[in-house]
Amino acid sequence: MTPRPSTTTTTRPPATTARLFFVDNLRVFLTVLVVLHHVAITYGNIPLWFYTEPAQDPTGGLLDLFVVLNQTFFMGLFFLLAGYFVPGAADRRGPRSFVRERLVRLGAPLLLFLLLLRPLAMAPAHADMLAADPELSYWMLYVFGIDPGPMWFVEVLLVMSLVYVVVRGLRERRASVLEAGAARDASRPADSEPLHWFVPVVLFAVGLAVVTFVWRFAFPAPYWPVVGLPSPGYLPQYAALFTVGVFAYRRNWLMRLPNSAGWGGPTMAVAGLVALGAAVAVLGVDSLTPGGWQVLVQLLAETLFSMGVVVTLLVLFRRLCNRSNRFLGFLSDNAFAVYVLHALVLVALGLALSGWEASALAKFAGTAALAVPLCWVVAAAVRSLPGARRIL
């Protein structure tokens, strides 16, 4: 994960030699949020998971609120962190080797999930469907029910990585013609170089809200089949934050972001959350109708909240969690495998606890307490298999 200086060209900016442990730890935190997100869906009122037990009491609404707020920022931050490490990896490997590495590290786990893990995770749902219609072919469900599930993130990240290589190649070709071999990139700024962040972040949030507004009006579907995107309305955010991650590497934004942003970020997030709550309370269902001005108001508040949370987490983890030890290293090393495998763990736990009579919130808390450590144990066990670490 540590960016290193390129050995193939002298026009690249020098990369930092310090490992960004806080990024490792932040990705672990986000992976935990992914697990909790899907546990909340299991016992809430949003039936978008392999195994669900719809809530029978009002506490299910709290789980839905957690899912909705979580959705506004956590996958976007994942894309930002992923984008941050793409330029350095492409510098070290070169375009062709980088593409091969991405196909192995992202494409192979995606195929593994689609061909092997997905059918296992969907087995309970398939059993219910077959019980309702005994003539329904399991193989027809398997072939035509292709859905990457949570691996949609890996699918989209692979596409974005390939797009980066194409854009980079076009820029380099254009630079070679226009600059006649002159240095293309400026020196990478030092950690201590000031970064004015507040106004740019607010303007970015406003611009992203407007683009998202137009996008959701043009493509209002809440789910894209075949490619399996459960939240296509957030694609502008994912693409924008991936791009921010790429620029953040070249311009050293993660280290230059001032500690004062640790206060500004929460202020922005709270303001956005209050505005979002007010918009939903006042506008009601009108804030959900694509194309209306009410939606733009809701998106402005939501995007302000999400960008505030992103800034807050970056500063908080850099200040408090920029370290490692054996335990944190274990969590970081196995985080991606947890992401790939957690669906099977959650489905198995859901079935095992299906007879437990309790409130939705209690079942969420109990299952989460078991699921998080169990996911890491299963991931470590799978990665101990021969060849598994190459793709996990």
Order of alpha helices (4+ residues) and beta strands (2+ residues): alpha-alpha-alpha-alpha-alpha-alpha-alpha-alpha-alpha-alpha-alpha-alpha-alpha-alpha-alpha-alpha-alpha
